[in-house]
Amino acid sequence: MLRLTDFSTLTFDCYGTLIDWERGILAELKPWAQKHRIAVDDGALLEAFGQAEASCEAETPSKLYPELLGDVLRRLATRWQVTLGAGEAENFGGSVGRWPVFADSPASLQYLKRYFKLVILSNVDRASFALSNEKLGVPFDRVVTAQDVGSYKPNPRNFEYMLGDVERSLGVKKAEILHTAQSLFHDIVPAKAIGLRTMWIDRRRGVEGWGATPAPKDRAAAKPDFEASSLADLVSLHQAHLRGETA
């Protein structure tokens, strides 16, 4: 029986997993949509964002995330046939630092830091992540961003780069790593494809749709080794495994 105590290292996606990016995205996009008289609900806004973001990441992998976010807003403007105002794309591009942390993330990370090496594998740039890391309040052992790799998840290059980085810098082998993420599309499917064990943090449990992440093309390929609905639930599962329990 596989247990969380079998691993030495947790590699984390950040946005959607540790940072509440959907709440942050909506805080930026809802006023923009209202300003431009775009009549869509929250679910449609998030879905449109997810589609545009994934396309931009695949088409322009070398762009830094703030510039890429600006392109996402331009695509949304085209989709709804509105004209962007001066500075709107740039303002949205710089919004990552305004996205809020999930309430359970800081304390859970402090707990997990006692038992695991903690590594970030994120689809943003170093400067944007640094702003979010101030809210998370924990020093990560390594931070790998799309800026470092020159591509965006779900590209397997990002996972391969991370594996090489943690082996060189921390002496950690693939078998010691549990990749922990909310997005099946960006993280769980590609992580499993290269042989990583995975933990799905299903932050949208009980909510219809896929939100700001595209649906995985092959749901069977997205089956993780562990599931939790929050980081706090992951902590509870780890505590149970420390006690020798299987649940």
C-alpha positions in Angstrom: 0.0 0.0 0.0 1.5 3.3 -1.1 1.7 6.0 1.6 2.7 9.6 1.7 5.5 8.6 4.1 7.1 6.7 1.2 8.2 10.1 -0.3 10.9 12.6 0.7 9.9 15.4 -1.7 6.7 17.1 -2.7 6.8 19.0 -6.0 3.9 21.5 -6.2 2.1 23.3 -8.9 1.3 26.7 -7.4 -1.6 28.4 -9.2 -4.8 26.6 -8.5 -3.1 24.4 -5.9 -1.6 26.8 -3.4 -2.8 30.2 -4.8 -6.5 30.6 -5.5 -6.0 31.7 -9.1 -9.7 31.3 -10.1 -10.7 33.8 -7.4 -7.8 36.0 -8.5 -8.7 35.7 -12.2 -12.4 36.5 -11.6 -11.5 39.5 -9.5 -9.7 40.9 -12.6 -12.0 39.7 -15.4 -15.4 40.3 -13.9 -15.0 44.1 -13.7 -13.4 44.1 -17.2 -16.4 42.1 -18.6 -18.9 44.4 -16.9 -17.1 47.5 -18.3 -17.3 46.1 -21.8 -20.9 44.8 -21.4 -19.9 41.2 -21.8 -22.8 39.2 -20.3 -21.2 35.9 -19.2 -21.3 34.0 -15.9 -18.2 33.1 -13.8 -18.0 29.6 -15.3 -17.9 30.9 -18.8 -15.3 33.5 -18.0 -13.0 30.9 -16.4 -13.5 28.4 -19.2 -12.7 31.1 -21.8 -9.6 32.0 -19.9 -8.4 28.4 -19.6 -8.8 27.8 -23.3 -7.0 31.0 -24.3 -4.2 30.5 -21.7 -3.5 26.9 -22.9 -3.4 28.0 -26.5 -1.0 30.9 -25.8 1.3 28.7 -23.7 1.5 26.2 -26.5 2.0 28.8 -29.3 4.4 31.2 -27.6 6.3 29.1 -25.0 9.2 31.5 -24.7 7.0 34.4 -23.6 7.2 35.4 -19.9 3.9 34.9 -18.1 2.9 38.6 -17.7 3.2 39.1 -21.4 1.4 35.9 -22.1 -1.5 36.9 -19.7 -1.8 40.1 -21.7 -2.2 38.0 -24.9 -4.9 36.0 -23.1 -6.9 39.2 -22.5 -6.4 40.2 -26.1 -7.9 36.9 -27.2 -10.8 37.3 -24.9 -11.4 40.7 -26.3 -11.4 39.2 -29.8 -13.7 36.4 -28.7 -16.3 38.9 -27.5 -15.6 41.5 -30.1 -14.6 44.3 -27.8 -11.8 46.8 -28.1 -9.3 46.9 -25.2 -8.7 50.1 -23.5 -5.2 51.5 -23.0 -3.2 49.5 -20.5 -5.8 46.8 -19.9 -3.7 44.0 -21.3 -0.7 45.1 -19.3 -2.7 45.5 -16.1 -4.1 42.0 -16.4 -0.6 40.7 -17.3 0.7 42.1 -14.0 -2.2 40.6 -11.9 -0.5 37.4 -10.6 0.8 39.2 -7.5 -2.8 40.2 -6.6 -4.2 36.7 -6.7 -5.0 35.4 -3.2 -3.6 32.5 -1.3 -5.9 29.6 -0.4 -6.6 29.9 3.4 -5.1 26.5 4.2 -1.9 26.8 2.2 0.5 28.7 4.5 -0.1 26.5 7.6 -0.2 23.3 5.6 3.1 24.1 3.9 4.7 24.9 7.3 3.6 21.5 8.5 4.7 19.7 5.3 8.1 21.4 5.5 8.8 19.4 8.6 8.6 16.1 6.8 9.4 16.8 3.1 11.6 18.9 0.8 9.3 21.3 -1.0 9.7 22.2 -4.7 7.7 24.5 -7.0 7.1 23.6 -10.6 5.1 26.6 -11.9 3.9 28.0 -15.2 4.8 31.5 -14.3 8.0 33.6 -14.2 10.3 34.1 -11.3 9.2 37.6 -10.5 5.5 36.7 -10.4 6.1 33.7 -8.3 8.2 35.7 -5.8 5.2 37.9 -5.1 3.0 34.8 -4.5 5.7 33.2 -2.3 5.5 36.2 0.1 1.8 35.1 0.8 2.7 31.4 1.1 5.2 32.2 3.8 7.5 29.1 3.4 11.0 28.8 1.9 10.9 26.3 -0.9 13.9 24.1 -1.4 13.8 24.7 -5.2 11.7 26.8 -7.5 11.4 25.9 -11.2 9.3 28.2 -13.5 8.4 28.3 -17.1 10.9 31.1 -17.5 13.7 28.7 -16.4 12.6 26.0 -18.9 11.5 28.0 -21.9 8.2 26.2 -22.1 4.9 25.7 -20.3 3.3 22.7 -18.7 1.9 20.2 -19.9 5.1 20.1 -22.0 7.1 17.1 -20.6 10.3 19.3 -20.8 9.2 21.2 -17.7 9.0 18.0 -15.7 12.2 16.6 -17.1 14.0 19.9 -16.3 12.7 19.8 -12.7 13.8 16.2 -12.2 17.3 17.1 -13.4 17.4 20.2 -11.2 16.3 18.4 -7.9 18.6 15.5 -8.5 21.6 17.8 -9.0 20.8 20.3 -6.3 19.0 18.1 -3.7 20.1 14.6 -4.5 16.5 13.6 -4.9 15.5 10.7 -7.3 12.3 10.4 -9.2 11.0 7.6 -7.0 11.2 9.9 -4.0 8.9 12.6 -5.5 5.2 13.0 -5.2 3.9 15.6 -7.7 1.0 17.6 -6.1 -1.3 19.7 -8.2 -4.9 20.8 -9.0 -4.7 20.6 -12.8 -5.1 17.2 -14.4 -4.4 18.8 -17.8 -1.3 20.7 -16.9 0.2 18.5 -14.2 -1.2 15.1 -13.4 -1.4 13.6 -16.9 2.2 14.7 -18.0 3.7 13.9 -14.6 2.2 10.3 -14.8 3.4 10.0 -18.4 7.1 10.4 -17.3 6.7 8.0 -14.3 6.0 10.4 -11.4 3.7 9.5 -8.6 0.9 12.1 -8.3 -1.4 13.7 -5.7 -4.5 15.5 -7.1 -5.7 18.4 -5.0 -9.2 18.7 -6.3 -10.0 22.2 -5.2 -13.1 22.3 -7.4 -14.7 19.2 -5.8 -18.4 19.5 -6.0 -18.3 22.3 -8.5 -19.4 21.7 -12.1 -17.0 22.1 -15.0 -13.2 22.4 -15.2 -12.9 26.1 -14.4 -9.7 27.8 -15.6 -8.0 24.6 -16.7 -8.9 22.6 -19.8 -10.3 19.1 -19.3 -7.8 16.3 -19.7 -8.1 14.6 -23.1 -7.8 11.1 -21.6 -9.6 10.9 -18.2 -8.1 7.4 -17.6 -4.6 8.8 -18.0 -5.4 11.4 -15.4 -6.0 9.0 -12.5 -3.7 10.0 -9.7 -2.2 7.9 -6.9 -3.7 10.0 -4.2 -6.6 12.5 -4.0 -7.5 15.3 -1.6 -9.9 18.2 -1.8 -7.4 20.7 -0.1 -3.9 21.0 1.3 -5.4 20.6 4.7 -6.8 17.2 3.7 -3.4 16.3 2.4 -2.0 17.1 5.8 -4.7 14.9 7.5 -3.8 12.1 5.2 -0.1 12.4 6.0 -0.9 12.3 9.7 -3.0 9.2 9.2 -0.2 7.5 7.4 2.2 8.5 10.2 -0.1 6.6 12.6 0.0 3.6 10.3 -3.5 4.0 9.1 -4.4 3.2 5.5 -7.1 5.9 5.0 
